[in-house]
Each structure stands twice: as C-alpha cells, then as structure tokens.
Amino acid sequence: MVKPVRKTSNKNPPIFSHEFVIQNHADIVSCVAMVFVIGLMVQATSPLASVFITLHHNVTGEQPGELPLYLPGLKDIAAVFFYSLICIIVHAIIQEYVLDKISKKLHLSKSKLAVFSISGQLFVFYLISSIWGLDIAFKERVIPDFARIWSQYPVPMFFMFKMYILIQLAYSLHELPELYFQRVKKDEWTNRGLQSVVGLLLMAIPYVLNFNRLLLVLLVLHHTAEWVYHVTQLLQTVDKDEKFSKGYFHPVTKQIYISTKCLFVAARLVSTILQILARLSSIILAVLTLWHGLANNENQGFNVREGLFNTAAIRFPVLAGIILLQMYLIFKVISQEITKSKENINSVTPVTKTKVPKKEKSKKTKKNEESDLPEVDQNTNKTLRKQKVK
C-alpha cells in the first residue's frame, strides 16, 4: 500500500535525510535532468549528453530532406535512463497538483487514498499511451492491414515510433525508485518490484528482436483494457456510500434487488469483458505473426548487425512467453471477479442484531416482596394503586 506523501509539519527535515529526499525528490531529479540538458548546450560535453537525450542508430536520414529511420541499439539504454528521470518528474507533478488536491476534497481513508493515487497515475499513463499508440498504428497502416505486422521484416522505426517504445521502457524503469519515493511498504517491494522488472523485460525483448509492430499492437490492446479498469477502480474509491457497487436484500420476497445507481457495476462488467477480449486478441495476433507470418517471410536468418532474428529458435520462445503472460492475465482477471462477487454476496445480506428482551419482574415476585412488608406499608401500597387506577 502506498502511503500519501504529505507534509505534516512546518519544520524542514535535515538535508540528505530520507524525509528530505522523499519530499523534494522531484526537485532533485529535475536538477539531475537539467545537468544533461545544459551539457547538450556546451560544445565539450554535447557528444556525451546527446547520447542520453537524442535518438541514435538511424539507418536513413543522411541525405537532406530524407526522414530518419531508426533501429534498436545499445545507446538506447542511456536514453531510457534519461527519460525515466522525466517520468519521475511528471509523476510527481500529477500527484501533487492533481491527485492530492482531488483527494483532499474527497476526504478518503488511507487505504482508499492509496488505491486512488495508484489508479490515478496509471489511468493517465495508460490513456495517453493508448491514444499515442493508436496514432502510430494508423500512421504505420497496421490497424486496417494486420498483415503489415509481419511483412517487410525488419522494419525501421520513424522518430515518434521509437520514442513511444523508449517512453514505455522508461516508465517501467521509473517504477523501481517510485517504490521508495511513494513510501511503499517493504512487504510489497518484492512483488511490485518484480512486476516492474518483468514488464521491462517483456517489452525490451521484442524491441531488441525487431518485433516492433507486434509490440505496438500488443501495447495498444493492453493499455486500452487497463485504463478502463482503472476508471472502475477510481469510481469504486470515490463512491463513499457504495451506492454503485452494492444492492439490498428484501426480507419479504427474499430476493436481491440491485440499486438504480448501477454505474459502477456496468463499468466493471465492461472492463472485465474488455480485458478478456484484449488478452485473447493478443494471443491470436501473436500466433498469426510469430507462427504463420514470419515463418513465411522471405527475409529469414540470424544476423545481429542487420537486425535479423527471424528464426524458429527465437520466435517460438517469444510466442510461448506471450501466450503464458496473456493466460496469466486472464486468470488474474477471473480470480479478481470471483473474489469481488463473493464479497458482494456477503455484504448484501445485512446482519440484524437480535434485541435481548428486558427481564420483567413477575407478579408473583411482587406479591412475595409485598408480603414481606409490614401491614401498614401494604395498606399504603394498596391505596396508591387505587389512586393510579382512578
């Protein structure tokens, strides 16, 4: 669970302490990024700084008026590092100026605040990535003609195409230091850190092997399903009274009636269907590309300098990895829906507290108590009863 990063006191923490670094990590990282930008302006350091900022490994663009096209290379590691710093800065800006201001007005609990922060960040990233990826797919004419995914292998990338994949790698890399900056509990470091590393590797392997168009389509499908899912998570956290997610149980008819405000239920159903369709579509496209399309491609062989990795020994492990990943994601979605349905069923039937009846004194005990009194007191009690009756 992520703890909210808020300044609790007016006292400044000591310099180079953990609290100082966490509170000012955006300023520190921006200063580091400015060092690379200033180094690009100085003639002595511009060749070194350009490795981190600009794109390299272009195969065309040497002649005037020709658009540059790029292939993957070792210098992309430096670019991924620099743009991961930019992702940290943007992450902090969205958290401080958007999500924190909204969460203060909503007055969320600590657990809901953590889910709101994570889903808010991922919603913004996945939405921008899906729109950006769709634009690149239309420019590459991949969406109308899916056969272009495996034709003309290897295909050089234009500037925005390569920048898109480098940003995806940089975002996965920036999630590792964010575990410290966002004060994630140490119990969750292993799980979330492993997810970031696995996501980084699963994008880097197709990128290095020049399966870039397949990677583009898989990322668009994944991001489209994920931003819809995080919309449902935001609706669930903002819904304080739980009007959208729960129904009620009628005691007379003994039937479950869903509330009229069922926006969250409909959104969650759409999200589940979309996620399953996205995973199945990813498996189909991977099989068509790696099993059928590239196997019939004329340009086959293994050559690192030319970027040729179109061999059965490389394609089949990549295909197996994609299928296993998509099957795991489908299993995860189904298991989440089963647990949520069980929780909703348990929360539908309200627990009615049985009222314990008060013990009333019987008439016999009252008569026994009066019999113990003297005769004068018994006569006074009788007269008081007659007055009450009148």
C-alpha positions as a printed NumPy array, in Angstrom:
array([[  0.   ,   0.   ,   0.   ],
       [  1.283,   3.473,  -0.872],
       [  1.344,   5.99 ,   1.936],
       [  0.251,   9.512,   0.939],
       [  3.175,  11.916,   0.577],
       [  2.106,  14.961,   2.564],
       [  3.968,  17.459,   4.65 ],
       [  2.756,  17.03 ,   8.187],
       [  4.747,  19.799,   9.856],
       [  6.292,  23.16 ,   9.046],
       [  9.739,  22.067,  10.216],
       [ 12.176,  21.316,   7.423],
       [ 13.759,  17.859,   7.711],
       [ 17.562,  17.643,   7.801],
       [ 19.336,  17.652,   4.449],
       [ 20.106,  14.242,   2.893],
       [ 17.702,  12.529,   5.274],
       [ 15.071,  10.102,   3.99 ],
       [ 12.238,  12.557,   4.636],
       [ 14.089,  15.353,   2.82 ],
       [ 14.716,  13.175,  -0.246],
       [ 11.109,  11.934,  -0.354],
       [  9.597,  15.417,  -0.027],
       [ 11.947,  17.019,  -2.561],
       [ 12.65 ,  14.104,  -4.901],
       [ 11.023,  15.859,  -7.867],
       [ 13.293,  18.895,  -7.471],
       [ 16.372,  16.702,  -7.04 ],
       [ 15.602,  14.621, -10.13 ],
       [ 14.817,  17.737, -12.179],
       [ 18.237,  19.164, -11.261],
       [ 19.873,  15.933, -12.44 ],
       [ 17.943,  16.124, -15.718],
       [ 18.969,  19.76 , -16.18 ],
       [ 22.621,  18.696, -15.976],
       [ 22.141,  16.609, -19.145],
       [ 20.265,  19.447, -20.895],
       [ 22.957,  22.009, -20.038],
       [ 25.621,  19.526, -21.117],
       [ 23.952,  19.384, -24.522],
       [ 24.478,  23.152, -24.91 ],
       [ 28.201,  23.046, -24.115],
       [ 30.395,  22.047, -27.026],
       [ 32.786,  19.935, -24.953],
       [ 30.074,  17.798, -23.326],
       [ 27.429,  17.786, -26.084],
       [ 28.552,  14.431, -27.618],
       [ 28.154,  12.709, -24.245],
       [ 24.882,  14.472, -23.35 ],
       [ 23.373,  13.735, -26.767],
       [ 23.672,  10.004, -26.041],
       [ 21.134,  10.425, -23.203],
       [ 18.739,  12.88 , -24.871],
       [ 18.648,  12.303, -28.627],
       [ 17.83 ,   9.108, -30.53 ],
       [ 20.559,   7.09 , -32.202],
       [ 21.074,   4.089, -34.51 ],
       [ 19.439,   5.725, -37.506],
       [ 19.722,   3.851, -40.803],
       [ 18.483,   6.686, -43.056],
       [ 18.225,  10.445, -42.906],
       [ 21.778,  11.234, -44.003],
       [ 20.601,  12.91 , -47.22 ],
       [ 18.809,  16.289, -46.955],
       [ 15.027,  16.042, -46.919],
       [ 15.006,  12.339, -46.02 ],
       [ 13.138,  11.278, -42.899],
       [ 15.35 ,   9.435, -40.387],
       [ 14.503,   5.828, -39.577],
       [ 15.88 ,   4.006, -36.544],
       [ 16.725,   0.539, -35.322],
       [ 17.338,  -0.585, -31.708],
       [ 20.856,  -0.373, -30.275],
       [ 22.969,  -0.142, -27.134],
       [ 22.75 ,   3.647, -26.887],
       [ 19.027,   3.306, -26.204],
       [ 19.891,   2.259, -22.631],
       [ 21.148,   5.779, -21.899],
       [ 18.013,   7.298, -23.448],
       [ 15.772,   5.045, -21.351],
       [ 17.627,   6.191, -18.203],
       [ 17.198,   9.894, -19.049],
       [ 13.513,   9.589, -19.911],
       [ 12.897,   7.613, -16.724],
       [ 14.004,  10.783, -14.882],
       [ 11.406,  12.732, -16.874],
       [  8.776,  10.149, -15.903],
       [  9.618,  10.654, -12.208],
       [  9.16 ,  14.421, -12.579],
       [  5.831,  14.076, -14.417],
       [  4.683,  11.508, -11.831],
       [  5.343,  13.986,  -9.02 ],
       [  3.584,  16.837, -10.868],
       [  0.425,  14.766, -11.419],
       [  0.467,  13.555,  -7.809],
       [  0.95 ,  16.977,  -6.216],
       [ -1.102,  19.255,  -8.441],
       [ -3.939,  16.932,  -9.492],
       [ -4.435,  13.834,  -7.364],
       [ -3.596,  15.322,  -3.95 ],
       [ -5.956,  18.257,  -4.491],
       [ -8.792,  15.969,  -5.536],
       [ -8.205,  13.542,  -2.65 ],
       [ -8.287,  16.383,  -0.092],
       [-11.779,  17.337,  -1.251],
       [-12.987,  13.735,  -1.172],
       [-11.681,  13.024,   2.383],
       [-10.707,   9.433,   1.598],
       [ -9.349,   6.921,   4.083],
       [ -5.732,   5.757,   3.937],
       [ -6.497,   2.543,   2.087],
       [ -8.735,   4.27 ,  -0.467],
       [ -6.224,   7.101,  -0.825],
       [ -3.521,   4.599,  -1.783],
       [ -5.76 ,   2.967,  -4.419],
       [ -6.811,   6.406,  -5.686],
       [ -3.186,   7.52 ,  -6.131],
       [ -2.068,   4.345,  -7.929],
       [ -5.115,   4.121, -10.198],
       [ -4.989,   7.845, -10.941],
       [ -1.379,   7.676, -12.079],
       [ -1.89 ,   4.546, -14.163],
       [ -5.1  ,   5.89 , -15.698],
       [ -3.302,   8.977, -17.016],
       [ -0.367,   6.934, -18.358],
       [ -2.471,   4.206, -19.997],
       [ -4.893,   6.683, -21.57 ],
       [ -2.108,   8.788, -23.117],
       [ -0.233,   5.668, -24.229],
       [ -3.288,   4.116, -25.886],
       [ -4.09 ,   7.307, -27.827],
       [ -0.444,   7.77 , -28.811],
       [ -0.125,   4.117, -29.841],
       [ -3.303,   4.258, -31.94 ],
       [ -1.961,   7.298, -33.768],
       [  1.292,   5.459, -34.583],
       [ -0.611,   2.336, -35.654],
       [ -2.697,   4.38 , -38.106],
       [  0.42 ,   6.052, -39.486],
       [  2.047,   2.64 , -39.946],
       [ -1.239,   1.404, -41.522],
       [ -1.188,  -1.576, -39.192],
       [ -4.79 ,  -1.415, -37.956],
       [ -6.516,  -1.633, -41.382],
       [ -3.98 ,  -4.162, -42.696],
       [ -2.791,  -6.524, -39.95 ],
       [ -0.55 ,  -8.332, -42.431],
       [  1.847,  -5.38 , -42.183],
       [  2.757,  -6.585, -38.687],
       [  4.924,  -9.375, -40.123],
       [  5.652,  -8.066, -43.618],
       [  8.891,  -6.281, -44.564],
       [ 10.824,  -7.643, -41.582],
       [ 12.866,  -5.941, -40.094],
       [ 11.06 ,  -2.586, -40.372],
       [ 12.941,   0.562, -39.269],
       [ 11.032,   2.906, -36.985],
       [ 10.377,   6.583, -37.533],
       [ 11.126,   9.085, -34.763],
       [  7.823,   9.036, -32.835],
       [  7.561,   5.246, -33.091],
       [ 10.93 ,   4.703, -31.429],
       [ 10.242,   7.453, -28.879],
       [  6.972,   5.733, -27.948],
       [  8.69 ,   2.43 , -27.141],
       [ 11.509,   4.153, -25.233],
       [  8.942,   6.   , -23.094],
       [  7.223,   2.689, -22.32 ],
       [ 10.532,   1.217, -21.178],
       [ 11.361,   4.356, -19.192],
       [  8.009,   4.278, -17.378],
       [  8.566,   0.683, -16.283],
       [ 12.065,   1.612, -15.099],
       [ 10.87 ,   4.647, -13.131],
       [  8.514,   2.446, -11.083],
       [ 11.503,   0.996,  -9.205],
       [ 12.63 ,   4.26 ,  -7.495],
       [  8.978,   5.231,  -7.025],
       [  8.691,   2.385,  -4.511],
       [ 10.957,   4.475,  -2.259],
       [  9.624,   7.912,  -3.193],
       [  5.986,   6.905,  -2.604],
       [  6.782,   5.193,   0.733],
       [  5.585,   1.783,  -0.302],
       [  5.728,  -0.776,   2.497],
       [  8.756,  -3.039,   2.419],
       [  6.493,  -6.092,   2.36 ],
       [  5.256,  -5.005,  -1.093],
       [  8.647,  -4.082,  -2.537],
       [  9.394,  -7.598,  -3.795],
       [  6.042,  -8.1  ,  -5.503],
       [  5.792,  -4.682,  -7.151],
       [  9.488,  -4.516,  -7.997],
       [  9.274,  -7.908,  -9.673],
       [  6.272,  -6.759, -11.697],
       [  8.187,  -3.696, -12.934],
       [ 11.265,  -5.733, -13.885],
       [  9.17 ,  -8.37 , -15.675],
       [  7.251,  -5.68 , -17.561],
       [ 10.521,  -4.025, -18.566],
       [ 11.945,  -7.297, -19.89 ],
       [  8.764,  -8.274, -21.723],
       [  8.893,  -5.002, -23.673],
       [ 12.665,  -4.944, -24.165],
       [ 12.924,  -8.452, -25.686],
       [ 10.55 ,  -7.854, -28.674],
       [ 12.081,  -4.391, -29.131],
       [ 15.626,  -5.769, -29.413],
       [ 14.456,  -8.57 , -31.747],
       [ 12.783,  -6.034, -34.097],
       [  9.235,  -7.32 , -33.485],
       [  8.248,  -3.689, -33.076],
       [  4.933,  -3.631, -34.907],
       [  3.711,  -6.64 , -32.961],
       [  4.849,  -4.948, -29.747],
       [  2.988,  -1.776, -30.739],
       [ -0.328,  -3.568, -31.277],
       [  0.022,  -5.602, -28.065],
       [  0.739,  -2.442, -26.057],
       [ -2.286,  -0.651, -27.522],
       [ -4.567,  -3.564, -26.605],
       [ -3.089,  -3.806, -23.113],
       [ -3.264,  -0.056, -22.406],
       [ -6.846,   0.275, -23.661],
       [ -8.042,  -2.505, -21.363],
       [ -6.042,  -1.18 , -18.405],
       [ -7.217,   2.437, -18.451],
       [-10.849,   1.254, -18.485],
       [-10.066,  -0.989, -15.493],
       [ -8.513,   1.877, -13.55 ],
       [-11.554,   4.038, -14.271],
       [-13.634,   1.445, -12.419],
       [-11.124,   1.495,  -9.566],
       [-11.432,   5.276,  -9.313],
       [-15.229,   5.04 ,  -9.303],
       [-15.095,   2.5  ,  -6.506],
       [-12.829,   4.639,  -4.323],
       [-14.771,   7.856,  -4.928],
       [-18.116,   6.135,  -4.206],
       [-18.194,   6.677,  -0.436],
       [-21.746,   5.391,   0.2  ],
       [-21.178,   2.364,  -2.053],
       [-24.412,   3.087,  -3.916],
       [-22.961,   1.918,  -7.205],
       [-21.483,  -1.379,  -6.071],
       [-23.985,  -2.937,  -3.662],
       [-27.63 ,  -3.932,  -3.705],
       [-30.045,  -4.752,  -0.919],
       [-31.936,  -7.808,   0.276],
       [-35.712,  -7.63 ,   0.532],
       [-36.82 ,  -9.522,   3.672],
       [-40.362, -10.329,   2.432],
       [-39.751, -11.532,  -1.129],
       [-36.279, -12.842,  -0.22 ],
       [-34.809, -11.55 ,  -3.461],
       [-31.758,  -9.415,  -4.205],
       [-32.561,  -6.047,  -5.766],
       [-29.807,  -4.033,  -7.434],
       [-29.7  ,  -0.321,  -6.728],
       [-30.84 ,   2.034,  -9.504],
       [-27.409,   3.695,  -9.487],
       [-25.522,   0.768, -11.007],
       [-22.889,   2.73 , -12.904],
       [-20.008,   1.009, -11.17 ],
       [-21.409,  -2.472, -11.817],
       [-21.815,  -1.741, -15.528],
       [-18.339,  -0.216, -15.78 ],
       [-16.771,  -3.195, -14.024],
       [-18.565,  -5.602, -16.354],
       [-17.366,  -3.691, -19.42 ],
       [-13.845,  -3.627, -18.008],
       [-13.829,  -7.388, -17.417],
       [-15.12 ,  -8.187, -20.903],
       [-12.666,  -5.762, -22.496],
       [ -9.711,  -7.215, -20.594],
       [-10.549, -10.784, -21.617],
       [-11.061,  -9.748, -25.254],
       [ -7.754,  -7.847, -25.244],
       [ -5.863, -10.892, -23.911],
       [ -7.451, -13.256, -26.426],
       [ -6.783, -10.828, -29.278],
       [ -3.15 , -10.572, -28.192],
       [ -2.79 , -14.365, -28.3  ],
       [ -4.349, -14.547, -31.775],
       [ -2.111, -11.787, -33.164],
       [  0.998, -13.334, -31.624],
       [  0.212, -16.733, -33.154],
       [ -0.508, -15.221, -36.578],
       [  2.687, -13.164, -36.506],
       [  5.257, -15.487, -34.941],
       [  3.88 , -18.844, -36.068],
       [  2.474, -18.098, -39.51 ],
       [  3.517, -14.66 , -40.841],
       [  7.24 , -14.503, -40.072],
       [  7.656, -18.21 , -40.915],
       [  6.561, -17.468, -44.492],
       [  8.65 , -14.3  , -44.74 ],
       [ 11.438, -14.345, -47.308],
       [ 13.864, -12.485, -45.074],
       [ 14.821, -15.186, -42.576],
       [ 18.038, -15.885, -40.721],
       [ 20.132, -14.657, -37.81 ],
       [ 22.313, -11.569, -38.227],
       [ 22.884,  -9.157, -35.342],
       [ 24.362,  -6.352, -37.446],
       [ 21.426,  -6.279, -39.867],
       [ 18.879,  -6.876, -37.089],
       [ 17.694, -10.258, -38.343],
       [ 16.249, -12.545, -35.669],
       [ 13.661, -14.356, -37.757],
       [ 14.445, -17.926, -36.771],
       [ 12.253, -20.621, -35.256],
       [ 14.546, -20.898, -32.215],
       [ 13.818, -17.242, -31.375],
       [ 10.191, -16.918, -32.481],
       [  8.787, -19.893, -30.588],
       [ 10.127, -18.931, -27.117],
       [  8.797, -15.394, -27.641],
       [  5.417, -16.814, -28.679],
       [  5.34 , -19.114, -25.646],
       [  6.162, -16.19 , -23.349],
       [  3.37 , -14.043, -24.806],
       [  0.815, -16.852, -24.501],
       [  1.79 , -17.609, -20.895],
       [  1.629, -13.931, -19.968],
       [ -1.807, -13.446, -21.519],
       [ -3.158, -16.621, -19.902],
       [ -1.866, -15.434, -16.521],
       [ -3.584, -12.057, -17.009],
       [ -6.88 , -13.783, -17.925],
       [ -6.61 , -15.989, -14.819],
       [ -5.913, -12.896, -12.707],
       [ -8.985, -11.081, -14.036],
       [-11.272, -14.078, -13.449],
       [ -9.947, -14.652,  -9.921],
       [-10.474, -10.978,  -9.054],
       [-14.061, -11.119, -10.269],
       [-14.742, -14.271,  -8.235],
       [-13.411, -12.677,  -5.041],
       [-15.38 ,  -9.464,  -5.643],
       [-18.597, -11.4  ,  -6.27 ],
       [-18.111, -13.315,  -3.018],
       [-17.564, -10.07 ,  -1.123],
       [-20.695,  -8.536,  -2.639],
       [-22.799, -11.59 ,  -1.763],
       [-21.576, -11.45 ,   1.837],
       [-22.255,  -7.724,   2.061],
       [-25.765,  -7.931,   0.524],
       [-27.383,  -9.741,   3.472],
       [-27.317,  -7.343,   6.439],
       [-26.517,  -8.674,   9.857],
       [-29.502,  -7.933,  12.117],
       [-28.761,  -7.688,  15.782],
       [-31.197,  -9.62 ,  17.945],
       [-32.592,  -7.474,  20.694],
       [-32.307,  -9.025,  24.095],
       [-35.678,  -8.649,  25.88 ],
       [-35.57 ,  -6.968,  29.222],
       [-36.349,  -9.12 ,  32.192],
       [-39.607,  -8.074,  33.768],
       [-40.486,  -8.857,  37.26 ],
       [-43.336, -11.295,  37.513],
       [-46.411, -10.675,  39.582],
       [-45.539, -13.47 ,  41.925],
       [-42.243, -11.892,  42.853],
       [-44.015,  -8.566,  43.5  ],
       [-46.535, -10.28 ,  45.755],
       [-43.795, -12.055,  47.64 ],
       [-41.972,  -8.76 ,  48.115],
       [-45.131,  -7.101,  49.453],
       [-45.859,  -9.968,  51.769],
       [-42.54 ,  -9.357,  53.454],
       [-43.558,  -5.774,  54.25 ],
       [-45.492,  -4.865,  57.427],
       [-49.284,  -4.401,  57.295],
       [-49.123,  -0.571,  57.353],
       [-46.908,  -0.471,  54.275],
       [-49.103,  -2.997,  52.499],
       [-52.167,  -0.806,  53.067],
       [-50.351,   2.294,  51.722],
       [-49.383,   0.418,  48.563],
       [-52.997,  -0.616,  48.017],
       [-54.258,   2.942,  48.356],
       [-51.615,   4.213,  45.874],
       [-52.69 ,   1.611,  43.334],
       [-56.332,   2.644,  43.644],
       [-55.393,   6.277,  43.084],
       [-53.467,   5.368,  39.913],
       [-56.445,   3.383,  38.611],
       [-58.787,   6.356,  39.189]])
